[in-house]
Amino acid sequence: MTDSGTAGPAEVAHRVEVDGCGIHVTVRGSERGPRGSGRALVCLHGGPGVDGSGLRLMFSGLTDVADVIVPDQRGHGHSDLSTPDRWNLDTWADDVAAVIEELRLVRPVVLGISFGGWVAIRHASRHPRQAGGLIVAAMTPRLPAPDQIARRMGELDGPAAERAWLRSHARPGGQAAAEVERLCLPLMARRTPGPALAAVRAAQRHTPQVNEHFTPLFHQLDLTGELRSVAGPALVILGDLDPFVTPEVVASTIESLPARGRLVTVPGAAHDLFADAPGRFLGEVRRFVAASSRA
């Protein structure tokens, strides 16, 4: 399985105003989620600096278990760009809360992939009564230190990748960035994405200024305490070949799981779960959402 299954119900676009910023949101499914009483799945894209179009494609086949809601987060895609002082986890998390409130979603499952995982954890921390479940995919509550990531890349692809990652942090610049792109970025996926996903990614909207603003803060973030305090069910899904998943951070993530939390490691998958293991990834999400709905 390379891409999502059938598209299912038609997709409807909404615009949610939050403190003068327009948030573009799509809803695919029946009326049981938005303005209803059934299960909804709110999906937060990665990045930062890319839109939610990949999630709209890949999760479109899950509408038999939930309505699929995908916002372009503030500063991304068809949402308003806003300003750099608002490109932070607190604001993005509060935007998610506003979308849930505006659409009158009842205890939705909130899923965040990669960077979106941090937003999902922060939302659960700031709005603990709103979501009925949390899924974090291809992201841990904190990143390993740069030297730990470098060692991990060396283990996966040899000393050249390790040196490139270390140089990019010690002496950032054009040459170092080119080496990271050539030697390290290919480690993010072990397989090429399916044709439909590749086409969507080629057409997606980019806002590199948001990425440049927020990426330097990555290594300052530690959301382990916030994940531990989640009251509802939680699921963390990681690829066992993800270059950002070191033994140290896996141990830290397991220790920080809440009482109703579970960690799933996907064999043979790197950071890009949609490319490397879409069937397993979507299956885990489907089972979690269905179980949350029954609960």
C-alpha positions as CSV (number, residue, x, y, z in Angstrom):
1,M,0.0,0.0,0.0
2,T,1.6,3.2,-1.1
3,D,-1.1,5.8,-0.8
4,S,-4.3,6.2,1.1
5,G,-7.4,4.3,0.0
6,T,-10.6,5.8,-1.5
7,A,-11.3,9.4,-1.0
8,G,-14.7,8.8,0.6
9,P,-17.0,11.8,1.3
10,A,-16.4,15.2,-0.2
11,E,-14.0,17.6,1.4
12,V,-15.5,20.9,2.7
13,A,-13.4,24.0,3.5
14,H,-13.9,26.3,6.4
15,R,-12.2,29.4,7.6
16,V,-11.9,30.0,11.3
17,E,-11.0,33.5,12.6
18,V,-8.7,33.5,15.6
19,D,-7.6,36.9,16.9
20,G,-7.7,38.4,13.4
21,C,-5.9,35.5,11.8
22,G,-7.8,33.3,9.3
23,I,-7.2,29.5,9.7
24,H,-8.0,27.4,6.7
25,V,-9.6,24.1,7.7
26,T,-10.9,21.2,5.7
27,V,-13.5,18.6,6.9
28,R,-14.0,15.3,5.2
29,G,-16.7,13.0,6.5
30,S,-20.3,12.9,7.7
31,E,-22.1,15.2,10.1
32,R,-21.3,13.0,13.1
33,G,-18.1,15.0,13.9
34,P,-18.5,18.7,13.2
35,R,-21.6,20.1,14.9
36,G,-22.5,16.5,15.9
37,S,-21.8,14.0,18.6
38,G,-19.5,11.4,16.9
39,R,-15.8,10.9,16.5
40,A,-13.5,13.4,14.8
41,L,-9.8,13.2,14.0
42,V,-7.9,16.5,14.0
43,C,-4.6,16.2,12.0
44,L,-1.7,18.6,12.5
45,H,0.9,18.7,9.7
46,G,4.6,18.7,10.1
47,G,7.2,21.2,9.0
48,P,7.2,24.0,10.0
49,G,6.8,25.6,6.6
50,V,4.6,23.2,4.7
51,D,0.8,22.9,4.5
52,G,-1.6,20.1,5.4
53,S,-2.3,18.7,1.9
54,G,-0.4,15.5,2.5
55,L,-2.5,14.7,5.5
56,R,-5.7,15.5,3.6
57,L,-4.7,12.8,1.1
58,M,-3.4,10.2,3.4
59,F,-6.1,10.3,6.0
60,S,-9.0,10.6,3.6
61,G,-9.6,6.9,3.8
62,L,-10.4,7.0,7.5
63,T,-13.8,8.6,7.3
64,D,-15.5,5.4,8.1
65,V,-14.2,5.7,11.7
66,A,-14.0,9.5,12.0
67,D,-14.5,12.8,10.3
68,V,-11.0,14.0,9.2
69,I,-10.3,17.7,10.1
70,V,-7.0,19.2,8.8
71,P,-6.1,22.8,9.5
72,D,-3.3,24.6,7.7
73,Q,-1.6,25.9,10.9
74,R,-1.1,29.7,11.3
75,G,1.6,30.8,8.9
76,H,1.1,27.8,6.6
77,G,-0.7,26.9,3.4
78,H,-4.0,28.7,2.8
79,S,-4.1,30.2,6.3
80,D,-3.0,33.7,7.0
81,L,0.7,34.2,7.4
82,S,0.4,36.1,10.7
83,T,3.6,37.5,12.3
84,P,6.7,35.9,13.7
85,D,5.8,36.7,17.3
86,R,2.8,34.4,16.8
87,W,4.8,31.5,15.3
88,N,5.1,29.6,18.5
89,L,3.7,26.4,20.1
90,D,1.3,28.3,22.5
91,T,-0.3,30.1,19.6
92,W,-0.5,27.1,17.3
93,A,-2.0,25.1,20.2
94,D,-4.6,27.8,20.9
95,D,-5.5,27.9,17.2
96,V,-6.2,24.2,17.4
97,A,-8.5,24.8,20.4
98,A,-10.3,27.5,18.5
99,V,-10.9,25.2,15.5
100,I,-12.3,22.5,17.7
101,E,-14.6,25.0,19.4
102,E,-15.7,26.6,16.2
103,L,-16.6,23.3,14.6
104,R,-18.1,22.0,17.8
105,L,-16.1,18.8,17.8
106,V,-16.9,16.5,20.7
107,R,-13.7,15.1,22.3
108,P,-11.8,14.6,19.1
109,V,-8.6,12.6,18.7
110,V,-5.8,15.1,18.0
111,L,-2.9,13.8,15.9
112,G,0.3,15.6,15.2
113,I,3.0,14.3,12.8
114,S,6.6,15.5,13.1
115,F,6.6,19.2,14.2
116,G,2.8,18.9,14.5
117,G,3.4,16.4,17.3
118,W,4.8,19.1,19.5
119,V,1.7,21.3,18.7
120,A,-0.5,18.4,19.6
121,I,1.2,17.8,23.0
122,R,1.1,21.5,23.8
123,H,-2.6,21.6,22.9
124,A,-3.2,18.7,25.3
125,S,-1.3,20.6,28.0
126,R,-3.1,23.9,27.5
127,H,-6.5,22.5,26.8
128,P,-6.7,19.2,28.8
129,R,-10.5,18.8,28.7
130,Q,-10.9,19.3,24.9
131,A,-9.4,16.2,23.3
132,G,-10.5,12.6,23.7
133,G,-7.1,11.2,22.7
134,L,-3.6,12.1,21.5
135,I,-1.5,10.6,18.7
136,V,2.1,11.8,18.2
137,A,3.8,10.4,15.1
138,A,7.5,10.7,14.0
139,M,8.2,13.0,16.9
140,T,9.3,12.6,20.5
141,P,8.7,15.1,23.3
142,R,12.3,16.3,23.0
143,L,15.0,15.9,20.4
144,P,18.3,14.3,21.0
145,A,21.4,16.5,21.3
146,P,23.1,17.3,17.9
147,D,26.0,15.0,18.7
148,Q,23.6,12.2,19.5
149,I,21.8,12.7,16.2
150,A,25.1,12.8,14.4
151,R,26.1,9.5,15.9
152,R,22.8,8.0,14.9
153,M,23.2,9.2,11.3
154,G,26.7,7.7,11.3
155,E,25.3,4.3,12.4
156,L,22.6,4.5,9.7
157,D,24.8,5.7,6.8
158,G,28.4,6.0,7.7
159,P,30.8,8.6,9.0
160,A,30.3,11.1,6.2
161,A,26.7,11.7,7.3
162,E,27.8,12.0,10.9
163,R,30.4,14.6,10.0
164,A,28.0,16.6,7.8
165,W,25.5,16.9,10.7
166,L,28.1,18.0,13.1
167,R,29.5,20.6,10.7
168,S,26.1,22.0,10.1
169,H,25.8,22.8,13.8
170,A,29.4,23.9,14.4
171,R,29.8,26.0,11.3
172,P,26.3,26.6,9.7
173,G,26.4,28.0,6.2
174,G,25.8,27.3,2.6
175,Q,28.3,24.5,2.2
176,A,27.3,22.8,5.4
177,A,23.6,23.0,4.4
178,A,24.4,21.5,1.0
179,E,26.2,18.6,2.7
180,V,23.2,18.0,5.0
181,E,20.9,17.9,2.1
182,R,23.1,15.5,0.2
183,L,24.1,13.1,3.0
184,C,21.5,13.5,5.8
185,L,18.1,14.3,4.3
186,P,17.9,11.0,2.4
187,L,17.9,9.3,5.8
188,M,14.5,10.7,6.5
189,A,12.8,8.1,4.2
190,R,13.8,4.7,3.1
191,R,11.3,4.5,0.3
192,T,9.9,6.8,-2.3
193,P,6.4,8.1,-1.6
194,G,3.5,6.7,-3.7
195,P,2.7,8.7,-6.9
196,A,-0.4,10.4,-5.4
197,L,1.5,11.6,-2.3
198,A,4.5,12.7,-4.4
199,A,2.2,14.8,-6.6
200,V,0.6,16.4,-3.6
201,R,3.9,17.2,-2.1
202,A,5.2,18.7,-5.3
203,A,2.3,21.1,-5.3
204,Q,2.1,22.0,-1.6
205,R,2.6,25.6,-0.4
206,H,5.8,26.4,1.4
207,T,6.5,29.3,3.9
208,P,10.2,28.9,4.5
209,Q,10.3,32.0,6.7
210,V,8.3,30.1,9.4
211,N,10.7,27.2,9.2
212,E,13.7,29.6,9.5
213,H,12.1,31.3,12.5
214,F,11.1,28.2,14.5
215,T,13.7,25.5,13.7
216,P,16.5,27.1,15.8
217,L,14.2,26.5,18.8
218,F,13.9,22.7,18.3
219,H,16.7,21.7,20.7
220,Q,15.4,24.0,23.4
221,L,12.0,22.2,23.6
222,D,11.3,19.5,26.2
223,L,7.7,18.5,26.4
224,T,8.2,15.3,28.4
225,G,6.4,16.7,31.5
226,E,3.5,17.8,29.3
227,L,3.1,14.4,27.7
228,R,3.3,12.7,31.1
229,S,0.4,14.8,32.3
230,V,-2.0,13.8,29.5
231,A,-5.1,12.4,31.1
232,G,-6.7,10.5,28.2
233,P,-5.3,7.7,25.9
234,A,-2.1,8.5,24.0
235,L,-0.2,6.8,21.3
236,V,3.4,7.6,20.1
237,I,4.4,6.1,16.7
238,L,8.0,6.1,15.7
239,G,10.0,4.5,12.8
240,D,12.9,2.4,14.1
241,L,15.2,3.9,11.4
242,D,14.3,7.5,12.1
243,P,17.5,9.4,12.4
244,F,16.1,11.6,15.2
245,V,15.1,8.5,17.3
246,T,18.1,7.6,19.4
247,P,18.1,5.0,22.3
248,E,18.3,7.9,24.8
249,V,15.3,9.7,23.5
250,V,13.3,6.4,23.1
251,A,14.0,5.7,26.8
252,S,13.0,9.2,27.7
253,T,9.7,9.0,25.7
254,I,8.8,5.7,27.3
255,E,9.4,7.2,30.7
256,S,7.2,10.2,29.9
257,L,4.2,8.3,28.6
258,P,1.1,8.9,30.6
259,A,-0.8,6.2,32.4
260,R,-2.9,5.5,29.3
261,G,-0.1,5.8,26.9
262,R,1.6,3.4,24.5
263,L,4.6,3.5,22.2
264,V,4.6,1.7,18.8
265,T,7.9,1.3,16.8
266,V,7.5,0.6,13.1
267,P,10.2,-1.7,11.7
268,G,12.0,-0.6,8.6
269,A,10.5,3.0,8.7
270,A,12.4,6.2,9.1
271,H,11.0,9.7,9.8
272,D,8.6,9.8,6.8
273,L,6.0,7.2,7.9
274,F,3.7,8.1,4.9
275,A,6.4,7.0,2.5
276,D,7.9,4.1,4.4
277,A,5.0,2.4,6.1
278,P,1.6,4.0,5.2
279,G,-0.3,0.8,5.8
280,R,1.0,0.2,9.2
281,F,0.8,3.8,10.2
282,L,-2.8,4.3,9.0
283,G,-3.7,1.0,10.6
284,E,-2.4,2.1,14.0
285,V,-4.3,5.4,13.7
286,R,-7.5,3.6,12.7
287,R,-7.4,1.2,15.7
288,F,-6.7,4.0,18.1
289,V,-9.5,6.2,16.8
290,A,-11.9,3.3,16.8
291,A,-11.0,2.3,20.3
292,S,-11.4,5.9,21.5
293,S,-14.8,6.0,19.9
294,R,-16.0,2.9,21.6
295,A,-14.7,4.2,25.0
